Amino acid sequence: MWSDLLALSGLFIVAFGAATILPFQSEIVFVALQLRGDIPIGWIILFASVGNILGSGLNYVMGRVLERFRGRRWFPVTDAQLERAREWYLKWGVWTLLLSWAPLGDALTIVAGVMRTNVWLFFLLVGIAKTVRYIIVALATAAVF
């Protein structure tokens, strides 16, 4: 029991880190735990998903903080450019969060913070994307092994 909790906690940490700019790969740990066969797959999906979603939440917060520096000389876009981008993002870009599981998805979650995406919508879309990804990984692993 304790070893299972430690393993799931490790997966949570790796999944959290994988959602940030850290070079972690949660799928490797996920598949290893699944192949071990002694932890129910639902628990593995839950711990990986929650860790990954919360890691994306950290990115969102970093984006919110980064946006506060607009107007500074080193900030990469002007206020006018940021406002145009915000209008496009609020109309279409929020749906890109459904791709937050993809390789460049971490950047999308930071952009969501900069664009001040509604936090509930952010977590809903990211939660769907991240959880579905782990379900697909579990199904693929079960099919191959």
C-alpha positions in Angstrom: 0.0 0.0 0.0 2.7 2.5 1.0 4.8 1.6 -2.1 1.7 2.2 -4.3 1.2 5.6 -2.7 4.8 6.5 -3.2 4.7 5.3 -6.8 1.6 7.4 -7.4 3.1 10.4 -5.6 6.1 10.1 -7.8 3.9 10.0 -10.9 2.1 13.1 -9.7 5.4 15.0 -9.3 6.7 13.9 -12.7 3.3 14.8 -14.3 3.3 18.2 -12.6 6.8 18.9 -13.8 6.1 17.7 -17.3 3.4 20.3 -17.6 5.9 23.1 -16.9 9.1 24.1 -18.6 11.0 21.2 -16.8 12.2 18.4 -19.1 10.1 15.7 -17.6 8.3 12.9 -19.4 5.3 11.6 -17.5 4.3 9.0 -20.0 7.3 6.9 -19.3 6.4 6.7 -15.5 2.7 6.3 -16.4 3.3 3.3 -18.7 5.8 1.7 -16.2 3.2 1.9 -13.4 0.5 0.5 -15.7 2.7 -2.4 -16.8 3.5 -3.2 -13.1 -0.1 -4.2 -12.9 -0.6 -3.8 -9.2 -2.2 -0.4 -9.1 -5.7 0.1 -10.6 -5.5 2.1 -13.9 -8.1 4.6 -12.6 -5.7 5.7 -9.8 -2.8 6.0 -12.2 -4.9 8.2 -14.6 -6.2 10.3 -11.7 -2.7 11.0 -10.2 -1.2 11.7 -13.6 -4.0 13.9 -14.7 -4.3 16.0 -11.5 -0.5 16.5 -11.4 -0.4 17.6 -15.1 -3.4 19.9 -14.7 -1.9 21.6 -11.7 1.4 22.0 -13.5 -0.5 23.8 -16.3 -2.1 25.9 -13.6 1.4 27.0 -12.5 2.0 28.0 -16.1 -1.2 30.0 -16.1 -0.1 31.9 -13.0 3.3 32.6 -14.6 1.5 34.0 -17.6 -0.6 36.2 -15.4 2.5 37.5 -13.6 4.4 38.0 -16.9 1.5 40.1 -18.3 2.0 42.6 -15.5 5.3 43.6 -17.0 3.8 44.9 -20.3 4.8 48.4 -21.2 8.4 47.7 -20.0 11.0 48.3 -22.7 12.0 44.6 -22.7 8.5 43.3 -22.9 8.2 41.6 -26.4 4.9 43.2 -27.6 3.3 46.6 -27.5 0.0 47.3 -25.7 -1.8 47.6 -29.1 -0.4 44.2 -30.3 -1.4 42.6 -27.0 -4.9 44.0 -27.2 -5.4 42.7 -30.8 -4.0 39.3 -29.7 -6.3 39.3 -26.7 -9.4 40.0 -29.0 -8.4 37.1 -31.3 -7.6 34.8 -28.4 -10.9 35.4 -26.6 -12.8 34.7 -29.8 -10.8 31.6 -31.0 -7.7 31.0 -29.1 -9.1 29.7 -25.8 -10.0 26.5 -27.7 -6.3 25.9 -28.3 -6.2 24.8 -24.6 -7.6 21.5 -25.9 -4.1 21.0 -27.4 -2.4 21.6 -24.0 -1.4 18.0 -24.0 0.7 18.5 -27.1 4.5 19.3 -27.2 3.9 23.1 -27.4 0.9 22.9 -25.0 2.9 24.3 -22.1 3.3 27.6 -24.0 -0.4 27.7 -24.7 -1.1 27.5 -21.0 1.3 30.4 -20.3 -0.4 32.4 -23.1 -3.8 31.7 -21.4 -2.5 33.4 -18.3 -1.2 36.4 -20.2 -4.6 36.6 -22.0 -6.4 36.4 -18.6 -8.5 33.4 -19.6 -11.3 32.7 -17.2 -9.7 30.4 -14.7 -12.7 28.0 -14.6 -12.7 27.7 -18.4 -9.0 27.2 -18.4 -9.1 24.3 -15.9 -12.1 22.8 -17.7 -10.4 22.7 -21.1 -7.0 21.7 -19.8 -8.6 19.1 -17.5 -10.4 17.5 -20.5 -7.3 17.6 -22.7 -4.9 16.2 -20.1 -7.2 13.5 -18.8 -8.2 12.3 -22.3 -4.5 12.1 -23.2 -3.7 9.8 -20.3 -6.8 7.6 -21.0 -5.5 7.3 -24.6 -2.0 6.4 -23.3 -3.6 3.7 -21.0 -5.7 2.3 -23.8 -2.7 2.2 -26.2 -0.5 0.6 -23.6 -3.1 -2.1 -22.9 -3.5 -2.8 -26.6 0.3 -3.1 -27.2 1.2 -5.0 -24.0 
